[in-house]
Amino acid sequence: MSENRIAVAAVIVETKDSIDELNAVLHEYGNYIIGRMGIPNTSKGVSVISIALDAPSDEINALVGKIGKIDGISAKTVYSN
């Protein structure tokens, strides 16, 4: 088993219809999520979500990969050293 890393996933939600699918994925990986902050920008029609994670790299990559496959949502990850 690989060592846990701290990371932040930045998620941009442009399609509100995809929120239920996003929440299902986040629930699936909930044991790795140490914090989550959502900022709606109604004037632009998007929401920005930052997700702090403490997990093995493989799990972080799997989570962000699943999020990135959801229609109308994009995600990128930044890792600690």
C-alpha positions as CSV (number, residue, x, y, z in Angstrom):
1,M,0.0,0.0,0.0
2,S,1.4,3.4,-0.9
3,E,1.8,6.3,1.5
4,N,-0.9,8.9,1.8
5,R,-0.3,12.4,0.4
6,I,-2.0,15.7,0.9
7,A,-3.6,17.2,-2.2
8,V,-6.2,19.7,-3.2
9,A,-8.5,19.0,-6.1
10,A,-9.9,22.1,-7.9
11,V,-13.3,21.4,-9.5
12,I,-15.2,23.7,-11.8
13,V,-18.9,22.9,-12.2
14,E,-20.5,24.4,-15.3
15,T,-23.5,22.1,-15.6
16,K,-25.8,22.0,-12.6
17,D,-27.4,18.7,-13.9
18,S,-24.1,17.0,-13.1
19,I,-24.1,17.8,-9.4
20,D,-25.8,14.6,-8.2
21,E,-23.2,12.5,-10.1
22,L,-20.4,14.6,-8.6
23,N,-21.8,14.2,-5.1
24,A,-22.0,10.4,-5.6
25,V,-18.3,10.2,-6.5
26,L,-17.3,12.4,-3.6
27,H,-19.4,10.2,-1.3
28,E,-17.6,7.2,-2.6
29,Y,-14.2,8.7,-1.6
30,G,-15.5,10.4,1.5
31,N,-13.0,8.7,3.8
32,Y,-10.2,10.5,2.1
33,I,-11.7,14.0,2.1
34,I,-10.5,16.2,4.9
35,G,-12.2,19.4,3.8
36,R,-14.4,20.8,1.1
37,M,-15.4,24.3,0.2
38,G,-17.8,25.3,-2.5
39,I,-18.2,28.8,-4.0
40,P,-21.1,29.5,-6.3
41,N,-20.6,32.2,-8.9
42,T,-24.2,32.8,-10.1
43,S,-23.3,35.7,-12.3
44,K,-21.0,33.4,-14.4
45,G,-23.2,30.3,-14.0
46,V,-20.4,28.2,-12.5
47,S,-19.4,26.9,-9.1
48,V,-15.8,26.4,-7.8
49,I,-15.2,23.6,-5.4
50,S,-11.9,22.9,-3.6
51,I,-11.4,19.5,-2.0
52,A,-8.6,18.8,0.5
53,L,-7.5,15.1,0.4
54,D,-5.3,12.8,2.5
55,A,-5.0,9.6,0.5
56,P,-2.7,7.4,-1.5
57,S,-1.8,9.0,-4.9
58,D,-3.7,6.2,-6.8
59,E,-6.9,7.0,-4.9
60,I,-6.5,10.7,-5.6
61,N,-5.9,10.1,-9.3
62,A,-8.9,7.8,-9.4
63,L,-11.2,10.3,-7.7
64,V,-10.1,13.2,-9.9
65,G,-10.3,11.0,-13.0
66,K,-13.9,10.1,-12.3
67,I,-14.8,13.7,-11.6
68,G,-13.2,14.8,-14.9
69,K,-15.3,12.3,-16.8
70,I,-18.6,13.9,-15.6
71,D,-20.2,16.1,-18.2
72,G,-19.8,19.8,-17.6
73,I,-17.2,19.4,-14.8
74,S,-13.5,19.8,-14.9
75,A,-10.9,19.0,-12.2
76,K,-7.2,19.4,-11.6
77,T,-5.0,18.3,-8.7
78,V,-2.1,19.9,-6.8
79,Y,0.0,17.7,-4.5
80,S,2.1,18.4,-1.5
81,N,5.8,17.5,-1.7
